[in-house]
Amino acid sequence: MEGRRERKVNRTRRTLAEAALDLVRERGFAAVTVQEIADRVDVSRRTFSRHFTGKEDALVEPLRVDFARINEALADRPADEPPLAAYRGAVLAWLAEPDAWHRREGAPDLFRIAREEPAVLAVYRQVSVEAEDETARVFAVRTGADDVRAAVLAAAAAGAFRTGARAWWNAPGTVDLPGAVERAFEALLGACAPGGERS
């Protein structure tokens, strides 16, 4: 359970990230400064710097948080569930939550910004790699798999997730994200046939 200090830290990080995305959506990445993000939230630039290394880091924060939530959900899945099915279940459970990030206004814009801005793309890729590494660690604990097998499973799971997400952010308002993710995992699990997925 989060303590008061941790809740305050997380709240500040969340509001700074939201302000960063709002400002960049309004004016473009290059036109927004760290000071303006801090001013939007009514904190000092020093406070901003205690939480983030730059505006690109703040922009990607919601993804960092949600990737962590998915891995936490993965660790809590039934122990006898095959790895890829467990990851799919964790992702779909997260997507069903009322505060899931994809439900927030402007969420697909972050991926558009990442495609357009190399600095944002670099942080997004780093966050994705770190999340995938954690997924591999969870798989290794769940299944006793060696590092290579766990890493391959994590890469496959993350790839299916990204494929579904890409279909969603490329057609905002017309593609259902949970449905797109489900279809991507069906394709992945179908590729494991006829032997099926083995834990």
N, C-alpha and C positions, 0 to 999 in steps of 0.2 A: 504493500500500500504506500502511496506517495505521501511524504511528509509535507508540512506547510511550505518549507523552503523549496523543495523540489517542485511543488505545484506552482509556486511563484516564478521559478526559473522557466518552467515549461510554458507558462502563460506569456511571459515576456518574449520568449523565442517565437511562440506562435503568432503573437501580434506583430512582431517585427517582420516575420515572413509574410504575413498577410499584407502588411503595408508595402513591402517591397514589390509583391506581385501587383497590387493595385496601382502603384505608381508607374511601374514599367508598362503595364497594360495601357495606362492613360497617355504616357509620354514617350515610351521607347526606352530601351535599356541604356543607351549612351547618355541620354538626357537626365538620368536620375543619379543623384549622389547619395552616399551613405548618410551624410548629414540630413538630407531631406527625408530619408526613411526614418531616422531617429526622431526628427521633428514631428513627423506624422503620428508617432506613438507617444510623443512628449517625453522622450528620454534623451540622455546625452549621447554624443558620439562614442564616448568612452564606454557607456553601457552597451551600445551596439557591439563594440569591439570585444567585449567580454564574452559575447555569444557567437559572433560570426567573424570570419576573416575578411569578408567583403560582401557586396550586394549579391553576387552570384551564389555565394554560400547560403545567404538568407533565402534566396528564391527557391533553392532546392530543398530547404528544410522540410516541407510537408512530405516529400518523397522519402527522406531519411526516416522520418517518424513512422510513416506507413509501412515501409519495408521492415522496420523493427517489429511493428505490430503483427505483420504476416509471419515472421519467423517465430514470434512468441506463440501465435496460434498454432503454427506447425508443431512446435515442441509439445503442445497440449493435445494433439490429435491422438486417437486410439493407437496403442503401441503395435497392434497387429495390422494396421492399415498400410498397404504398400506405399513406398515413398512418394511417387508421383501423384497418386490418388490423395495422399495426405496433404501434399502441397496445394493441389487443386482445391481441396476442401477448405484449407486455411485461407486461400485467396478469396474464394467465394463467400466464406463467412465474413471476412473483412468487408467485402463489397456490399454485403447486405446490411451492414451497420448504418444507422441513420446519420452518423457524422463522417462516413467514409469520404475521403478527399474528393473522389470523382463527382460527388453530389454538389460540391461548392461551385459557386459562380466563377467562371473564368478558368477553371482547372485545366482544360485542354490547352489554354494559351501558354502554360508553362512549357509544354513540349514544343510548341511553335517557337517560343523564345529560345529554347535550347538549340533548335535546328539553326536558328539565325545567328546566335551569339556563341562564338567558340569558347569564351570563358565559362559560360553557363553549361555548355555541353561537356566541358572537361570535368566540372564538378559533378554533374549528373552521372557521368560514366564512373567516376571514382566512387560515388555513393552506391551505384548499382553493383560494382565489383565487391565492395565491402559487404553489401547485403547478400550477394551470392556466396561469398566466403562463409558467412554465418549460416546460410542455408546448408552448405556442405557440412559444417560442423554439427548441425542438428541432425542431418541425415546419418552421419557417422555414429552419433550417440544412439539414435533410434534403431539402427540396423546392424551396427558393428562392422559396417563396410570400411574397407581401407580408404586412404585419402583419395586415391585416384577414382575409385568407383563413386565415392560420395561427391567428388567434384563434378564428375560427369552427370550424375543425377541432378545436382544443383543447376548445372548449366542448361540441361534439358528443361527443367521446370521453369527456370527464369526465362528461357527462350520462348516457351509457350505463353507465359504471362506477357512478355513484351510484344509478342505477335498480336495477341488480343487487344492489348492497350494501344498498339499502333493503329489498328483498324478503327479504334474509337477516336483517338485524337486527330486522325486524318479526316474524319467526317463528324465533327462535333454536332450534337443535336439529332443525328440521324442513325447512329449506331449505339446499341445498348452495350455498355462495357461488360457487365456480367455475362451476357449472352456471347459476346465476342471471345471472352476468356474461356468460357465453357467449350466453344467450338474449337478453339486452339488446342485445348487439352484433349478433346476427343480425337483430334487429328494426331496428336503425339501418342496417345495410348493406342490408337489404331495402328500406328506404325510399329508398335511393339508386338502386334499379332503375327503369327498365330500363337506363339508361345506365351504372349501376354507379358505383363510386367512382373518381375520377380523382386522380392524384397532383399 
